[in-house]
Amino acid sequence: MYLITQIDLMTIKIIKILFVVTLSVFLSGCNNSPDKNAATTAKTDIPPFDSQTSSHTGITFINTVEDQDSFNILTYRNYYNGGGVGIGDINNDGLPDIYFTGNMIKNKLYLNKGNFKFEDITQSAGVEGNGAWSTGVAMSDVNGDGWIDIYVCNSGDVEGKNRANELFINNKNGTFSERAKEYGLADDGYSTHAVFVDLDMDGDLDCYVLNNSYKDPARISFYEKERFKYGLPGGDRIYFNDNGKFIDKTKESGIFSSDIGFGLGASVGDLDNDYLPDIFISNDFWERDYLYYNKGKGVFKEALIDNIPYVSVASMGSDIADLNNDGWMDIFSTDMLPHTNQRLKTSLKFDEFFLGDLKWKYSYYHQYVQNCLFINQKDKTFRELAHFAGVAATDWSWGALLFDINLDGLKDIYVCNGVYHDITDADFTDFIGDMGAIKKVVSEHGRYDFRDFKKYLPHNPQKNFAFINKGNLKFENLADQLNLSQEGYSNGAAYADLDNDGDFDLVINNVNMDASILKNNAVESGKNFIKIKLTGPAKNIKGIGTTAKLMQGSQIQTAQSMQSRGFQSSVDSDIIFGVPDFDKVSDSILIVWPDQSFQIIKGDLLNKTIEVNYKDRKEGLPVNKSSSEKFSIVEVTNSVLTDKFSHIENDYIDYNSERLMPRVHSTEGPKIIVGDVNGDKFQDAILLGASGQSDQLLLYKNGQYTMSKMASFEADKDAEGSTGLLYDFDGDGDLDYLVGAGGNEYQKGFKSFGARYYENDGKGIYTRNFEKFKEIVGQVSCIEMGDYNGDGLKDIFIGGRSIPGNYGLTPRSFVLKNLGKGNFEDVTDAVTGPLGMVTAAKWFDIDKDGKEELIVVGEWMPLMVIKYTSTGFQDVQTIKNSFGWWSSLEMTDLDGDGDMDFVVGNWGTNSKFKATTQKPIKMYVNDFDKNNKAEPLLEWYYQNDTKAYPFASKGDLTSQLPFLKKKVLKYKDFATSQLSDLIDPTLLKNSEIKQVETLESVFLINNNGQLEMQSMPDVCQYAPIFATVSTDVDGDGCKDIVFGGNFFRLKPEIGRQEGLNGGYLKGNCKGTFTYISHIESGLFFSGEIRDLKLINNYIWCARNNDHLQVFKPNSKKNEVIAQ
C-alpha cells in the first residue's frame, strides 16, 4: 500500500479529483494576505543576505566562554559546544522573537519590534534562568494554550549545580513563570536539546529530552549491552503529556537511555510516510546514532543498523527535510571532516583499521569522519550520499539546517562551523601527551595551571557553509556569494521570517562573538514564495507535526512544521515554499494534520501568507492501493537453489603490511563461472571460493541447482580463485576448467598464486592437471578467449591484476596462442609488453577485419583497445581522458544499431576521491626505503585545493617510511608538504607513475569502430560498480542493464562504499536509460556484489562473504491502481 505522499502522477490526480474547483471553497479553508514586501520584479543590486549590526538590531548577545583554572576544556569536554537559538512569537503579534542560551552568561530574550529592531526583555519577562550552563532551547506551546513557552536545557561540569532543565510558561502578558518541576520536565541529565511534538498521537505535545553523558568516552568498554542499561543521570528521556503533566515513559517507549549516549542532535520527521513522527538521534564519540521508527501509541523501534549503511563518528547537529522533492524525508547530520588539506593533516587522527571491526562486532556500527546525507529510499532504508552531493566536509560543524535559502523550490543546507580552541590539533595532542614537555612547563611556572598551556592550543576560526541545492542531489557551497560565510565559532542557528517578507532569515549563536542576525533578501530580489501559517487543534494550536505539500504540475515540495532543528535550536513554526516558476500558478497545497485529517488549498497563492485552520479539515485521507504487486524482477533464490550457497571470505587485512595502499585486493571475489559441465544442455555454475573454501560446483536438475561435491576442488581449497573459464581446452568435447589465482596474501609465497587447471572426464567430474598452464603465476583478474590472429583458433588472454604485497607495481598479463589439439604457447613476451593492473577484458572484432581486438580496462589504467599486428599487440585506441579505477566490463548493444557497445564500471563519485584531467590522482611506486618492497605514494587534490598533496596521513607515511620521521616532526609542517618536499624528486621521477582522471562509470558507445565515452546515470556513481549484466528485464524488446557493486574493506579515512542497493537501468533501444529503483522493480541487492551472470534466463548475484542470490525477470509488470 502506498500512501498519498508517494510522488507519482496518480497521487496528483487523486488530489485534483478531490478538490472542488471553486474559489469559495478555497476562501473557507484559509485566509490569504499579500505580504507588504513581496516583490514581483528582480532587483540585481541587492546582496543575498544582509548582516544586521547590533547597533541597528539592539541585539548585543555574546556567548562569552572564558577558560578557568579548574573548569576548562580538559575538565569538561563540551566546554566549547556553545549555545542555541530559539525563535517563536511569544506575544502573538505576528513577529517572531528570539531567545539565546548562554554558557557562562545569562540567557537572553529579545522582543521583535519590526524592521529588525529588537528589545531585550529578559529581566522583565523573567526568563534569564538560574545561571546554569545552558545549552539547547525549544520554543513551543508546551501547555497548548496558544502561547509560546520556552524550555531551556542545562548541562555543565560533572558537579553540575542547578543542572535541572527549566520550563518558562507564558503568562500571556509579556512575563513567564518557571514551572518545570510542576510540569514534570525538570530533567537533571546533561541535556543538550529537547523536542516537543505529538509522539503518541493523542493530540497534545510530548517531549523528547536529548541528554549527553558524564562518562569519559575513553573509558567506555566495547560491550554492546551497555546501551540497554537505563542511565542516571545520563540517558535520553521521553515524557508523555498526560493532561498537562509530563510523565517519564522512557522505559516503556523502546528508546535507548544509557550512559553511553552522547546525544548532540535530535531531529523529528515522518521518515516512512505513515504520518507518525520518527526520530533521528546523532551521538558523539563511540556510540552510534539512533533511528527510531514510530510504531504508534508512544512505542518506538530502533532500526538504524538495518536501514542506514553507516554513520558519522562524532555526529553533531542534524535536520530532516525532503531534499530531492520526491515526497520522502531525508536526513543530514554534521561531523568534523575538514575541507582543506592543511586542516585534514593537522586536526584529525583516524581510527586504526581494527577498531572498525571492533565497533561492528559490538554494535557500535560503521562510523566514519564525515557529514552524512541520508537519502530516503521509500522503504525505511537510506542511501548515504554526502560525498556525491559535495556536502561531506565542513570541518568542526554544529548546527545543520535544511531550508530553501534562495526560494528556488529546492531545500538547501546551512552549516554552522568552528570551535574556539582546537582541542584536536594533532601537534597539541602530541604535546599534551608528552610528559617531558608537561613537566617542563610546570617547572617553569612552579605550578600546574591549564592556562599555561593555552598558547599551545590554537585558534582556528572557520567559515560557515551554505550549500545551494542544484538539483539531482548536487550541492555547491555559495556561502561567500550569499554573504553567509562569516568566519568564527558558530554553534546553534535557527531560521524564521523575522520581517514577514516571505523568506527565511538566519540567527546564529557564536562563541565569544556577537550573535549574527542575517536578513534574507530573496524576496526583494524578485523571488517568489508561498507562506503557510497553521492554526491547529485545541492542544496543538501551532499545528506542530503538520505536513504540507505544494503541487506544481508533476513537481511536489514537501515540508513539515517541526520546531526543534539543527543544534540546540528551534525555528518558527511557519512553512515557506519557494516558487521558482513564477509564470506558473501553483496547482494546489495539500495539508495533512497530525491526526491524518487533511485539506486542499487552491487559488491565487503566489507571494501570499496562507492561514490554514484545522477546523476546515476533511477526514479520510485517500491512499493509493495496488493490486497484488508484481515486479519487473522477483527474487527466487530459495526455489532455484537447494541450499544457501555462500562465499566465505578469509580473514586477512592487507593494510597490516601495506599501509599506503588505498584499497585492499583481498576481497574482490567471488566470481561465477558458467557452462554446461555435464553435457545435459543446461548451464551449470561454479562459485569460486576464498582461501580456505573450495570452489562450489552447482549442477542444474529439474529446475534447481544442487552442489556436486568435487574432491579435486576440496583438495585445493587453500588456493583462492579470482576468475575462471569453462572451455574445451583439450578438444575432447567437454568443458574443462581453468581458474586464476586471487587474494593478496603474499606471505604464502609467489608460487601459491599459480593457475589451476582441471580436466573434465565428460561426466562433470574434474581432475587436477598440474602440468598444463603451470606457467600462469600471479594474481589475475580475467580469462578471456578470442582469436587475435585470425587463424580460427581461440587464444587466451589472462589479465594480471597485481603483484601480491607490492600494490601499484604492474603485474604480468599473459597471451597464450592456441596451437590446436589442446596445446597453447605462452607468447606474451613476443607480442605485448606490460599493460597495467588489469581488472577486465573482452575480445571483439571492432574494425570488422576478421581479427578480434582486445578491449582492456583496469585500476590506474585508461580504456584501451589493443590490436594484433605484424609487430605484436598495439594500442590502437586509447579513450581520451579515461585513466580510472575501472573494475568491470560488459559487452552489449546499448543503442540498437547492431554493433557491440560496452558498460564499464568505475569507482564512482561518492567518496573522498575526486579526479579530473586537470586535477588527477597520481601514484608513485618505488622501493623508497630500500627494503626490497615497493611502496605506493598517492597524491591528490583534496576538495578545492589548488596543489596536490600526499594522500597518506603523517602516521601512515612515517610508519611505512621511517626515514621521514626526522624530516616532518610537526603536523603543521607535514600539512604544507608536497611529495616532492618529502621524497627526492629524482626518485619520484624514476618511479612507476600511474594516474586517475575520472571515477565515473561509463558507457562506451561504438560508432563505426570508434568508442565514445558517456557518463552513466547519477545513480550508477553512488559506489564502485563491479558487475553488470544486460538482458531484457521487462519484456519490451529493449536491452536493460542490471548493475551491482559496493566496497567495504576500506581504511577509516576513506570510508565504506555502499551506495548501490539494486534497481536497474531500463533501456529504450536507442541508447537512453532510465533508472528503475528496487521499490519499483523488486530487484534489491545488499552487500558487496562481485559478479552478475545470466544463467538459464535467471540473474545470479554473487556477493563477497555472503550467499548467492537469484532473480527472475518478469515479462510484464502490472500497473499500480489507485482507488
MARKOLTOR-577331 format. One record per residue (C-alpha): x, y, z; residue in three letters. Coordinates in steps of 0.05 Angstrom, whole numbers, plus 5000, padded with zeros to 4 digits. Last residue first. Example, Ala and Ser with C-alpha at 12.3 -4.5 7.8 and 13.67 -1.06 7.14 Angstrom:
527349795143SER;524649105156ALA;
This chain:
482650764887GLN;489450794854ALA;491650224810ILE;499150074805VAL;500449774737GLU;502449054726ASN;509648894706LYS;510848464645LYS;516047964622SER;518347824692ASN;525847754706PRO;527647204755LYS;532747354809PHE;537946904843VAL;542047104903GLN;548446744926LEU;550446774999HIS;555147265032ASP;562547395044ASN;563247764978ASN;556847734938ARG;555047334876ALA;548547534840CYS;545247064790TRP;540147344741ILE;535746784713TYR;534746664639ASN;538245984641ASN;544146334674ILE;545247084666LEU;551147274709LYS;552547824758LEU;559147844797ASP;562348194856ARG;556448494893ILE;558648734962GLU;552648735009GLY;545248824994SER;541748754928PHE;534448904915PHE;530948794849LEU;523448864861GLY;522849354803SER;519149944831GLU;522049954901ILE;528649704875HIS;529150334833SER;528150374758ILE;533550824729TYR;532351074659THR;536850914601PHE;538051224532THR;541950844479GLY;536450794428LYS;533350124446CYS;529350464503ASN;533350174561GLY;531350094633LYS;537150164680LEU;536449704741TYR;534649704814GLY;539149464869GLY;542849704930ASN;548650134907LEU;551350674954GLY;555550255000GLU;562750494995GLN;565550475066ARG;570251035086GLY;576751325061ILE;579751565127GLU;577050935162PRO;581050485115LYS;577050075066LEU;574249375069ARG;567149545047PHE;566449604972PHE;559949684935ASN;557949364867GLY;551849204826GLY;548849314757PHE;542849074718VAL;542449374648ILE;536449354602ASP;536349134530LYS;530049314492CYS;524648824469GLY;519349064519ASP;519948434562GLY;521248774628ASP;528348544643VAL;531148494573ASP;538248304589THR;545048624601SER;549248434661VAL;553748874702THR;558848754757ALA;563949114800PHE;560849804801ILE;564050254854PRO;559050674893ALA;553951234882TYR;556151364810GLN;550950904778CYS;545351314809VAL;547951914770ASP;546551604703PRO;552451314663MET;557451804635SER;558851744560GLN;565451524529MET;565951464453GLU;568950844421LEU;570750884347GLN;569350254307GLY;563550534268ASN;560750904328ASN;561250424387ASN;558650744450ILE;562850634513LEU;558150734571PHE;561151004635VAL;562450924709SER;565351574735GLU;572051604771LEU;575852014720THR;582952274717GLU;586851724752VAL;594351664749GLN;600351204749LYS;607751314757ILE;612850754764GLU;618351134798SER;624251464764ASN;621252164771LYS;619752044844LEU;626951834857LEU;629352454821THR;624652884863PRO;627752614927ASP;621852494973ILE;618852955026LEU;618553634992ASP;617053304925SER;611152954957LEU;608153624976GLN;609053895046SER;604254415076THR;600753935123ALA;607253595142PHE;609854235172ASP;603554335214LYS;603853605234TYR;610753725265LYS;616953285263LEU;617053215187VAL;624053045163LYS;626052655225LYS;620352175217LYS;621352115142LEU;626551565148PHE;621151125178PRO;617751015110LEU;611750565125GLN;610750825196SER;612451535172THR;607251525117LEU;601751215159ASP;602651695217GLY;603352315174LYS;596952135138SER;597151875067ALA;594152265009PHE;600452664996PRO;598853364969TYR;596953644901ALA;596154394898LYS;590054814881THR;585954554940ASP;578454564929ASN;576853874959GLN;583353504965TYR;587753494904TYR;591352834906TRP;597952494916GLU;598951754927LEU;605451414947LEU;605650674933PRO;611250294968GLU;615249734935ALA;618849204975LYS;626349054972ASN;627649455036ASN;630750055001LYS;626350575035ASP;623250864971PHE;622450204936ASP;618250514882ASN;611050664862VAL;608751384851TYR;601251464847MET;597352044819LYS;590252284829ILE;588552774774PRO;586753504780LYS;586453794709GLN;584453134678THR;579453044734THR;579452634798ALA;575552614863LYS;576852134920PHE;573252284984LYS;567751814962SER;561051834926ASN;563951954856THR;564151254827GLY;569850744829TRP;568850514756ASN;564550014719GLY;564749994643VAL;558649834601VAL;560749694529PHE;557949744459ASP;557349184408MET;554449304339ASP;547349234313GLY;544949944319ASP;540449804380GLY;543650334424ASP;546549924480LEU;548749314441ASP;552348914494THR;559348794523MET;560248844599GLU;566649084632LEU;568349144706SER;573149484755SER;575950114725TRP;579850554773TRP;580851084721GLY;585051374665PHE;579951574612SER;581852274590ASN;581952054516LYS;579951344501ILE;586050944479THR;585250654410GLN;590350274370VAL;594650034428ASP;598949534390GLN;599648784400PHE;605348464362GLY;609848714305THR;605648414249SER;599448694282THR;594948474339TYR;590149004363LYS;589249304432ILE;583449764450VAL;584650134516MET;580450484570LEU;585850814611PRO;589150484671MET;590150624745TRP;585850014760GLU;584049644697GLY;580749614629VAL;582449234566VAL;578649174500ILE;582248644459LEU;581448644383GLU;578848044345GLU;581247904276LYS;576447834217GLY;577348554193ASP;570948804225LYS;574149424258ASP;571349244327ILE;572548494324ASP;571248344397PHE;575248044454TRP;573548284524LYS;577748494584ALA;577148614659ALA;581148824720THR;588048954692VAL;593349284735MET;597549524677GLY;599149314606LEU;606349074609PRO;609048894540GLY;605948504483THR;607148014427VAL;613747664439ALA;613747704514ASP;606747434519THR;607446854471VAL;605846304521ASP;604045714477GLU;597645314480PHE;596244584460ASN;589444264461GLY;589843984391LYS;591044684362GLY;596745164371LEU;592545664411ASN;596946254429LYS;597046434503LEU;597447174520VAL;599147314592PHE;598947934638SER;604948084682ARG;603848544741PRO;604949294744THR;607249524812LEU;601949904849GLY;601049464909TYR;607049034925ASN;604748504974GLY;601548094919PRO;603448344850ILE;597048594817SER;591348414770ARG;594748074710GLY;589647944656GLY;589647264623ILE;588447284548PHE;587346624514ILE;587146424440ASP;581246144403LYS;583145814338LEU;580446054271GLY;587146314247ASP;585047054252GLY;590947274295ASN;587247524357TYR;582146954361ASP;578947054428GLY;578246714496MET;578247124561GLU;581046974630ILE;580347544679CYS;583247834743SER;589947514757VAL;594447474818GLN;600747144795GLY;603246504761VAL;601046234694ILE;606945804673GLU;603445194702LYS;598345234646PHE;598344474638LYS;602844094685GLU;598744024748PHE;592543714716ASN;587243694770ARG;581443214759THR;574343434748TYR;568043014745ILE;562443304702GLY;561042684662LYS;565842804604GLY;572042664645ASP;573243424654ASN;580343654662GLU;582144144717TYR;587244714711TYR;589645134769ARG;593345794760ALA;599245934806GLY;598946434862PHE;601945964913SER;608446024874LYS;609146744897PHE;609846574970GLY;604546495023LYS;606647145055GLN;604047504993TYR;596947435019GLU;593547864967ASN;587847424943GLY;586747134874GLY;589446574829ALA;586446414762GLY;581845824747VAL;581745384685LEU;576244874680TYR;574944364625ASP;568544354585LEU;567143734544ASP;568343534471GLY;575343244474ASP;578743874448GLY;583743944505ASP;581644654525PHE;574244534520ASP;572345154558TYR;569745334628LEU;573545964650LEU;575746244716GLY;576746854759THR;579647034827SER;580546344858GLY;583746284926GLU;588245684940ALA;587245355008ASP;581344964979LYS;585644574931ASP;583943874957ALA;576544074961GLU;576544244887PHE;579543574868SER;574543204912ALA;568543534878MET;561943554915LYS;556243684868SER;552144264896MET;544844284876THR;541544764828TYR;534144724814GLN;529344694754GLY;529443944747ASN;537043884751LYS;542344414744TYR;549144284775LEU;552644754823LEU;560144654830LEU;562845014892GLN;570045234894ASP;573545034958SER;573945485019GLN;580345625059GLY;582546175013SER;576346474981ALA;571746054938GLY;569346104867LEU;562045944852LEU;561745454794ILE;555445434752ALA;551444974707ASP;548145144641GLN;543344644613PHE;544644224551LYS;545743584592ASP;553243564577GLY;555743504648ASN;559144184656VAL;554644614614ASP;557845294627GLY;558245884675VAL;563646124723ILE;561046574779ILE;566247044810LYS;567447144884PRO;571447544898GLY;574948214902GLU;576148184977THR;583748114982SER;585748694938HIS;585149234991VAL;584249964978ARG;588550604980PRO;595150234992MET;599650615040LEU;599050155100ARG;601449535062GLU;603149005114SER;597449095163ASN;593449445109TYR;592048795072ASP;587848535129ILE;586347785121TYR;580647395150ASP;578246915096ASN;571847095058GLU;566346575059ILE;562346554995HIS;555646235005SER;550945724975PHE;544645765016LYS;541745094996ASP;537344774943THR;538045374898LEU;532445564849VAL;526545594898SER;530145944955ASN;533646444909THR;527446644871VAL;527847404878GLU;522847734831VAL;524348244777ILE;519648704739SER;515248704800PHE;508448414811LYS;504548714869GLU;497748424882SER;493349024866SER;495749694889SER;492150184933LYS;493950914933ASN;491251264994VAL;485951785009PRO;486052145076LEU;479352035108GLY;477052645146GLU;476653355120LYS;479553965154ARG;476554665159ASP;477054675236LYS;484554565229TYR;485555265202ASN;490255475146VAL;492656195140GLU;496056295074ILE;501356835070THR;501857084999LYS;507157144945ASN;503456654899LEU;497156334927LEU;491756524877ASP;487355914886GLY;487755234916LYS;488254944986ILE;486954214999ILE;485053965068GLN;487053385111PHE;485552935170SER;491452485184GLN;491452615260ASP;497953005252PRO;494653475201TRP;495753365127VAL;495553995085ILE;495653915009LEU;497254534970ILE;494754634900SER;496254754827ASP;501255314837SER;500855884786VAL;506155824732LYS;509656464710ASP;513256484777PHE;516555824762ASP;521455824821PRO;516355804877VAL;519955784944GLY;515755464998PHE;515355755068ILE;512555395130ILE;511255765195ASP;513155425261SER;519055865278ASP;525655515289VAL;528755155348SER;535955075370SER;540854635407GLN;543954405341PHE;539754335278GLY;532254325289ARG;526954375343SER;520754695312GLN;517654185266MET;512454405215SER;513553915159GLN;515254075087ALA;514253735020THR;515254024950GLN;511853644894ILE;513253704820GLN;508853384767SER;505054024754GLY;506454464814GLN;503854144878MET;505954424946LEU;505553915001LYS;504654105074ALA;505553635133THR;503353805204THR;507753585261GLY;506654225302ILE;499854525286GLY;501155165325LYS;494755045365ILE;496754365388ASN;492154225447LYS;486054555416ALA;487154345343PRO;491754715295GLY;492255415268THR;497655395215LEU;501055955179LYS;503355795109ILE;507856225065LYS;508056164989ILE;514256454956PHE;517056824896ASN;524057104884LYS;524757814857GLY;531058054893SER;526958344950GLU;524057644960VAL;531057334966ALA;533657895011ASN;534957465072ASN;536857865134LYS;542457575175LEU;542757685251ILE;549357415279SER;550657385353ALA;556757795371ASP;562957385382MET;565957005441ASN;562356365419VAL;557156485366ASN;549456395367ASN;546656485297ILE;540156785271VAL;538056705199LEU;532457005156ASP;527456575120PHE;523656885062ASP;516557155055GLY;517157885076ASP;514857775147ASN;520858145178ASP;523557585221LEU;521657035173ASP;524956495214ALA;531356095216TYR;535355805273ALA;542755715290ALA;546755395345GLY;554355355342ASN;558455875306SER;565855995321TYR;568756495272GLY;569056665198GLU;562656935168GLN;560856535105SER;553656755096LEU;554557355049ASN;551056974994LEU;557056954947GLN;561556725004ASP;556656195027ALA;555955904957LEU;557755184973ASN;555054784916GLU;550254194921PHE;548553614875LYS;542753154895LEU;539753164826ASN;538253914834GLY;543054494845LYS;541654544920ASN;545655114950ILE;550454905004PHE;551455485053ALA;557555365096PHE;560155745156ASN;567355975156LYS;572255725208GLN;576356045263PRO;582555645280ASN;585055845349HIS;590955425371PRO;592455065437LEU;599855135451TYR;598955835479LYS;593455555524LYS;598355115562PHE;599655605619ASP;592155695626ARG;591454965646PHE;595155115710ASP;600254645741TYR;605155015786ARG;612155295791GLY;611555665725HIS;617755405690GLU;617454735727SER;610254625703VAL;612054785631VAL;618054295632LYS;613953755666LYS;608753785611ILE;614153735556ALA;617153125589GLY;610352815599MET;608952845524ASP;601452705515GLY;599753445518ILE;604953575463PHE;602453035417ASP;595253285427THR;597653985412PHE;601253785348ASP;595053405326ALA;590153985337ASP;584053625365THR;582954135421ILE;582154695371ASP;580255255418HIS;574055665398TYR;570855125355VAL;568355265285GLY;562355175239ASN;554955275229CYS;552254905168VAL;546555125121TYR;543754615072ILE;538954785016ASP;531754595002LYS;529654644929LEU;523955084904GLY;528555654882ASP;526956074944LEU;534356254958ASN;535355935026ILE;530255375018ASP;531155005084PHE;535454465115LEU;539154705177LEU;545354375207ALA;548354685270GLY;554954415294TRP;560954325248SER;568354245262TRP;570554195189ASP;565454255132THR;566853615092ALA;561353145068ALA;557053645029VAL;559153524957GLY;552953134937ALA;556952514918PHE;560952574982HIS;554652635025ALA;550952064991LEU;548751565045GLU;543051155018ARG;537151045065PHE;532350485084THR;525150545110LYS;522450315043ASP;522050985006LYS;529551014991GLN;530651635034ASN;537251985023ILE;541852005083PHE;546952565077LEU;552552445128CYS;557852945148ASN;564552595152GLN;569052215200VAL;566851495191TYR;562951015235GLN;560650305219HIS;556750015278TYR;557450095352TYR;554149415350SER;559649045388TYR;562548685329LYS;561749295283TRP;565649745330LYS;571049205338LEU;571749135262ASP;572449885255GLY;577649895310LEU;581949415270PHE;583049935216PHE;586350435262GLU;582051035274ASP;583651695240PHE;587952245270LYS;584952905252LEU;586753645262SER;593353755227THR;593053365162LYS;585753495146LEU;586454225167ARG;592054355118GLN;588853925064ASN;582554345066THR;575254165079HIS;576053855148PRO;571653265169LEU;568553425236MET;561353165238ASP;554553405215THR;547953045203SER;543153085144PHE;536852665139ILE;531852575082ASP;524252605083MET;520252305025TRP;515852674975GLY;520752624917ASP;522753354922ASN;530253204926ASN;531953504994LEU;525753295033ASP;527453515104ALA;530453265169ILE;535953615209ASP;542153435247SER;547453725294GLY;553253325320MET;555452635299SER;562552495321ALA;564051855284VAL;558851955228SER;554151405207VAL;554050775164TYR;549450395117PRO;542750615146ILE;536650155148ASN;538049515187ASP;543249825233ILE;538850435247LEU;532550065269ALA;530550285340GLU;523150125346LYS;518750635380PHE;512450605424VAL;508251215442GLY;501650955416LYS;504350845346GLY;510050445317LYS;514551055309ASN;521150875277TYR;527151075318TYR;533951155284LEU;539751205333TYR;546851445322ASP;552751025342ARG;556251085408GLU;563751175408TRP;564251935407PHE;558252385394ASP;551252155383ASN;546152375330SER;538952195345ILE;533852105289PHE;526552065310ILE;520151865274ASP;513552255276PRO;507651855251LEU;504552065184TYR;505851375154ASP;510651675104ASN;516751275126ASP;521151845152LEU;515852275184ASP;520252785220GLY;523952905285VAL;531153115295SER;535353055357ALA;542753245356GLY;548453235406LEU;547052605446GLY;552952255478PHE;549151615493GLY;553851165532ILE;550251305598ASP;544050945573SER;537051145552SER;535650755489PHE;528550835463ILE;523050305466GLY;517650745496SER;516250355560GLU;522850515594LYS;522551245574THR;515451365599LYS;517051965643ASP;510352315653ILE;509153035633PHE;503053355667LYS;498553775623GLY;493053265613ASN;498052695606ASP;503752935562ASN;508852385550PHE;515952495572TYR;521352125534ILE;528352125562ARG;535452065535ASP;540851775580GLY;545452065633GLY;543552195706PRO;542551605713LEU;542751115655GLY;538050535640TYR;542349975613LYS;540849735542PHE;546450155513ARG;551649795555GLU;549449115525LYS;554249225466GLU;560549185507TYR;566749515479PHE;568449885542SER;567550625554ILE;573650925588ARG;575851375531ALA;568851665526PRO;569451925597ASP;562451875626LYS;558052475643TYR;553652325583SER;549552765536ASN;542052815541ASN;536652925489LEU;529853055520VAL;523852815479TYR;517553185499CYS;510153065485ASP;505453555451LEU;497953435453ASP;493253085404GLY;493652355426ASP;498552175371MET;503751845416ASP;509552285394LEU;505852945390ASP;511753425384VAL;516353805431PHE;523753675420VAL;529253785471ALA;536653945469HIS;543453825500THR;541753585570SER;546753305619TYR;541152995659GLY;537153365711ASP;530353345676ASP;525753865708ALA;520153685659LEU;514753415705GLY;510154015695TYR;510854255766GLU;518354145764LYS;519054545700ALA;514755135724ARG;518855775713GLU;513856335704SER;513856785643PHE;512257525631THR;509957905570GLY;502657875589ASN;500557185563LYS;503456845625ASN;508056425581ASN;510855825618ILE;518355825626PHE;520855105633LEU;527754995662GLU;532354395657ASN;535754145720ALA;543254305724ARG;542954775783ASN;549854535804LYS;553154065754GLY;558453715794GLU;560753375730VAL;561254015690ASP;555454355655GLY;548554185629SER;542054575622ASN;536454525571CYS;531655115567VAL;524255045551TYR;520855685530ILE;513255755521ASP;509556025460ILE;502256195471TRP;496355815441GLY;494255485506ASP;497054805488GLY;501354715551ASN;508154665515VAL;506855175461ASP;513955145434SER;520655495439MET;525854955450ALA;532655165475VAL;539254795478GLY;545454905520THR;545155285586SER;550755245637TRP;546655435697ALA;545356145720GLY;538256025743ASN;534956255680GLY;534456925643GLU;527056825631VAL;523557315679GLY;519957715625ALA;522158375656SER;529258115661GLN;529857845591THR;526158405555ILE;531858605509ASP;528358985452GLU;529258835379PHE;529259235314LYS;529858835250PHE;524359235216ASN;519359025269GLY;519259065345LYS;521658345356ASN;522458215430LEU;529257955451TYR;530257425504LEU;537157305534LYS;540556735572ASN;545456945627LYS;552856845617ILE;557656255626MET;554155815576ASN;548956255545GLY;542356095511THR;539356585462PHE;531856735453TYR;528957095393ILE;522057365376ASP;517957215314PRO;513157775293LEU;505757635285GLY;503657995349ASP;502357345385ASN;506457555446ASN;511757005447ILE;512556935372ASP;517956405365GLY;525356335353ILE;530255945396GLY;537755985387VAL;542955535419GLY;549355575458GLY;556655375451GLY;559954695446ASN;566455005471TYR;566654695540TYR;563554035518ASN;569653625542ARG;569353895613TYR;575853825653THR;580753905596LEU;576454415560ILE;576154855622ASN;573754885694PHE;579254845747SER;583855405722ASP;578755785681GLN;577955895607ASP;572856425587GLU;566556305547VAL;562556925526THR;556256785488ASN;555457495461ILE;548457805460PHE;548158535439THR;541558515400ILE;539259235392GLY;538059095319THR;541359715289HIS;547159795336SER;547959045337SER;549259055262THR;544858675213GLN;548658235164SER;545058305098ASP;543857685056PHE;543157604980PRO;546058294968PRO;541258744929ILE;543559054864ASP;540258534819THR;533058704832LYS;528158214802ALA;520858414793THR;514958154832THR;516958314903ALA;513158164966ALA;514558695019ASN;507458805042LYS;505858075043ASP;499257915009PRO;494257615057SER;490456995043ASN;485856705096ASN;484555965092CYS;479555405085GLY;473155795072SER;476656215018LEU;478655594980PHE;471655314980VAL;469055984955SER;474255994900LEU;471255384868THR;474754774839VAL;472354244886VAL;478753864902PHE;478153114910LEU;479352984836ILE;485553434837LYS;488453074897ILE;487352394865ILE;490652614801LYS;496752864839ILE;497552194871THR;496651824805MET;502152244774LEU;507251984824ASP;510552224887ILE;508951764945GLN;505552204997THR;498751914982ILE;500551285019LEU;502850674981TYR;500050005000MET;
